[in-house]
Amino acid sequence: MSITLDPELRRALAERVRYCHEMGIYDFYRREGAGVRETLSLISQPEHREEMAARKSAVTTAVIENDLIAIAQYPEHGVTDHATALKMIREDLGECSRCKLHLDRNKIVFGVGDPNAELMFVGEGPGADEDAQGEPFVGRAGQLLNNMIKAMGLRREDVYIANIVKCRPPGNRQPERDESETCSPFLMRQIAAIKPKVIVALGATAAKGLLALSAPMTELRGRWYDFKPAGSDPSWPGARLAVTYHPAFLLRDPRQKGEAWKDLQMVMKYLGIEPPKKAAE
């Protein structure tokens, strides 16, 4: 049965969870037969921290009596204004030094666009131009992405754009696994805050980071994936996710632009977007 925590116990529990967050622990599990106070005792014991750290994920939950209930969430949990939630996530990110990518960066590239966007694009990582300006997709690949968005009948300001990692990998290399995993919780929180209807993964690296699938683009494209970050608002049904080519790849191989347009048309159909009519010559 469900249990209502008294204010004093709730404050103590919130303080303990905050401490565990700082230690990198995000999941809490009840031992069989344990109640609220036993659960508190468990998460307070240093000998169990290593065990719980191995269960790290993006959602904080505890099993209390027979219910799975949220005992603590990220700061933006319960905030209904999407812009405010994103601001809180950015503040929580701070001047991040959680992985080695911070050693060479100039600016963190958090994300840009409409906090209430129905459509979200996720790329691989910032390049030199993005690192200098602190905004995703502002270089040559960004100009092509802008054109792709315009061809859909939308503006850059109508969508939200982010990347798998928020700092530029040296030499524009692909993000390494630990870098992506370190940054992933913040991207998941952005997605959960925005609640888009559709996410478009730009390139295989973005698709792998979001879907945990290692497959060639020929297998990833042309289909829908159901996507919902753990711990998201239960009233939000989640997003549909599609995969297409990264604009940087299309600059190297323009022959694939037609295939990318097919992917975007699939997105437009789902969102009910009519492409703009060409001006009469």
C-alpha positions in Angstrom: 0.0 0.0 0.0 1.1 3.6 -0.5 2.6 5.6 2.4 2.5 9.3 3.1 5.8 10.5 4.5 5.7 13.0 7.3 7.5 16.3 6.6 10.5 15.6 8.8 11.1 12.2 7.3 10.6 13.7 3.8 13.2 16.4 4.4 15.7 13.9 5.8 15.1 11.6 2.8 15.5 14.5 0.3 18.8 15.5 2.0 20.1 12.0 1.8 19.1 11.6 -1.9 20.8 15.0 -2.7 24.0 13.7 -1.1 23.8 10.5 -3.1 23.3 12.5 -6.3 26.5 14.3 -5.6 28.1 10.8 -5.2 26.8 9.8 -8.6 24.1 7.5 -7.2 20.7 7.9 -8.9 18.7 4.7 -8.2 17.6 3.3 -4.9 16.0 -0.1 -4.3 14.2 -1.6 -1.3 15.4 -4.8 0.2 12.6 -7.4 0.3 10.4 -6.7 3.3 11.9 -3.3 4.1 9.7 -0.3 4.9 10.3 3.4 4.7 12.7 3.7 7.6 14.6 0.5 6.6 15.0 2.0 3.1 16.3 5.2 4.6 18.8 3.2 6.7 19.9 1.3 3.6 20.7 4.4 1.6 22.4 5.9 4.6 24.9 3.1 5.0 28.3 3.7 3.3 28.8 0.0 2.6 25.9 0.0 0.2 26.9 3.1 -1.8 29.2 1.1 -4.1 26.4 -1.4 -4.8 23.9 1.4 -5.6 26.4 3.3 -7.8 26.6 0.3 -10.0 22.9 0.8 -10.7 23.3 4.4 -11.8 20.6 5.6 -14.2 18.7 8.8 -15.1 15.8 8.2 -12.8 15.6 8.2 -9.0 13.1 5.8 -7.5 12.6 3.7 -4.5 10.3 0.7 -3.8 8.4 1.5 -0.6 6.0 -1.2 0.6 4.5 -2.5 -2.7 4.6 0.7 -4.7 7.3 2.1 -6.9 7.2 5.8 -6.0 9.4 8.7 -6.8 11.2 9.9 -3.6 13.3 12.5 -5.3 13.7 13.9 -8.8 15.8 16.3 -10.6 15.3 20.0 -9.7 13.0 20.6 -12.7 10.7 17.7 -11.8 7.1 19.0 -11.6 7.9 22.3 -13.4 5.3 22.7 -16.1 6.9 25.6 -17.9 9.3 24.1 -20.4 11.6 27.1 -20.6 12.0 27.2 -16.8 12.7 23.5 -16.7 15.5 23.9 -19.3 17.0 26.8 -17.4 17.1 24.6 -14.3 18.8 21.8 -16.2 21.4 24.3 -17.6 22.1 25.6 -14.1 22.5 22.1 -12.8 24.9 21.3 -15.6 27.0 24.3 -14.5 30.5 24.7 -15.9 30.7 20.9 -16.4 33.9 19.1 -15.8 32.4 15.6 -15.5 34.4 14.1 -18.4 37.6 15.0 -20.2 35.9 16.9 -23.0 35.9 20.0 -20.8 39.7 20.2 -20.9 39.7 21.5 -24.5 36.4 23.3 -24.9 35.7 27.0 -25.2 32.0 27.0 -24.5 29.4 24.5 -23.5 26.9 23.9 -26.2 23.7 23.2 -24.3 20.9 23.5 -27.0 18.8 26.0 -28.7 15.3 26.5 -30.0 11.7 26.5 -28.9 11.2 25.0 -25.4 7.8 23.9 -26.5 8.9 22.4 -29.9 7.1 19.5 -31.3 10.2 18.6 -33.3 13.7 18.1 -31.9 16.9 17.4 -33.7 19.8 15.7 -32.0 23.3 15.6 -33.5 26.6 14.1 -32.6 28.6 16.9 -30.9 29.7 20.5 -31.4 32.3 21.4 -34.0 34.8 24.3 -34.0 32.1 27.0 -34.9 29.7 25.6 -32.3 32.5 25.5 -29.7 33.3 29.1 -30.4 29.7 30.4 -30.3 28.2 28.1 -27.8 25.3 27.2 -30.1 24.7 23.9 -31.9 24.7 23.7 -35.7 26.0 27.1 -36.7 28.7 26.0 -39.1 28.4 24.7 -42.7 26.5 21.6 -41.4 24.2 24.0 -39.5 23.4 26.0 -42.6 22.4 22.8 -44.3 20.3 21.8 -41.4 18.6 25.2 -41.5 17.8 24.7 -45.2 16.4 21.2 -44.4 14.2 22.7 -41.7 13.1 25.5 -44.0 12.2 22.9 -46.7 9.9 21.3 -44.2 8.0 24.6 -43.9 9.5 25.4 -40.5 12.0 27.9 -39.0 15.0 27.1 -36.9 13.2 28.9 -34.1 10.3 26.5 -34.3 12.4 23.4 -33.4 14.8 22.5 -30.7 18.4 21.4 -31.5 20.9 19.6 -29.3 23.7 17.1 -29.4 24.7 13.8 -27.8 27.6 15.6 -26.0 27.7 19.3 -25.1 31.5 19.9 -25.5 33.5 19.6 -28.7 35.5 16.3 -29.0 39.1 17.2 -30.0 39.6 17.2 -33.8 35.9 16.6 -34.3 36.3 13.0 -33.4 33.3 10.9 -32.4 32.4 11.1 -28.7 33.8 8.2 -26.7 31.4 5.9 -24.8 32.2 7.3 -21.4 31.8 10.9 -22.7 28.4 10.1 -24.2 27.2 8.3 -21.1 28.3 11.1 -18.8 26.4 13.7 -20.9 23.4 11.5 -21.7 21.4 12.2 -18.5 21.3 15.9 -19.3 20.1 15.3 -22.8 17.4 12.9 -21.5 16.3 15.6 -19.1 16.1 18.2 -21.9 14.0 15.8 -23.9 11.8 15.1 -20.9 11.4 18.9 -20.3 10.5 19.7 -23.9 8.3 16.7 -24.5 8.6 16.8 -28.3 6.3 14.7 -30.5 9.2 13.8 -32.8 12.9 13.5 -32.4 15.2 13.2 -35.4 18.6 11.6 -34.7 21.1 13.1 -37.1 23.6 10.3 -38.0 24.5 6.9 -36.6 26.3 8.3 -33.6 23.2 10.2 -32.4 21.0 7.2 -33.1 23.3 5.0 -31.1 23.4 7.4 -28.2 19.6 7.7 -28.1 18.6 4.1 -28.9 21.7 2.1 -27.8 21.7 0.4 -31.2 24.8 -0.2 -33.2 23.6 -0.6 -36.8 24.3 0.9 -40.2 22.2 3.8 -41.4 20.5 1.6 -44.0 19.0 -0.4 -41.1 18.2 2.5 -38.8 16.5 4.7 -41.3 12.9 4.5 -42.7 11.1 3.4 -39.5 9.8 4.8 -36.3 11.1 4.1 -32.8 9.2 4.8 -29.6 11.2 6.9 -27.3 10.7 8.1 -23.7 13.4 8.9 -21.2 13.1 7.1 -17.9 11.5 9.2 -15.2 9.5 11.4 -17.6 6.1 12.9 -16.8 3.7 9.9 -16.8 1.1 12.0 -18.6 3.5 12.5 -21.6 3.2 9.5 -24.0 6.7 10.0 -25.3 8.1 10.8 -28.7 8.5 9.1 -32.0 12.1 8.9 -33.1 13.4 8.8 -36.7 16.9 8.6 -37.9 18.4 10.4 -40.9 21.8 11.4 -42.2 23.9 14.0 -40.4 24.1 17.3 -42.4 27.9 17.0 -42.3 27.7 13.6 -44.1 25.3 15.1 -46.7 27.9 17.8 -47.4 30.4 15.1 -48.1 28.0 13.0 -50.1 25.2 15.2 -51.6 23.8 12.2 -53.5 22.1 11.2 -50.2 20.1 14.4 -49.8 17.2 12.8 -51.5 17.2 9.9 -49.0 17.4 12.4 -46.2 14.4 14.3 -47.6 12.4 11.0 -47.6 13.1 10.7 -43.9 12.0 14.3 -43.3 8.8 13.7 -45.3 8.0 10.8 -43.0 8.4 13.2 -40.1 6.2 15.9 -41.8 3.5 13.4 -42.5 3.4 12.3 -38.8 3.3 15.9 -37.6 0.8 17.0 -40.2 3.1 19.5 -41.8 2.5 20.6 -45.4 5.7 21.6 -47.3 5.7 25.1 -48.6 4.7 25.5 -52.2 7.4 26.6 -54.5 7.1 30.1 -55.7 5.7 30.4 -59.2 8.5 31.2 -61.7 
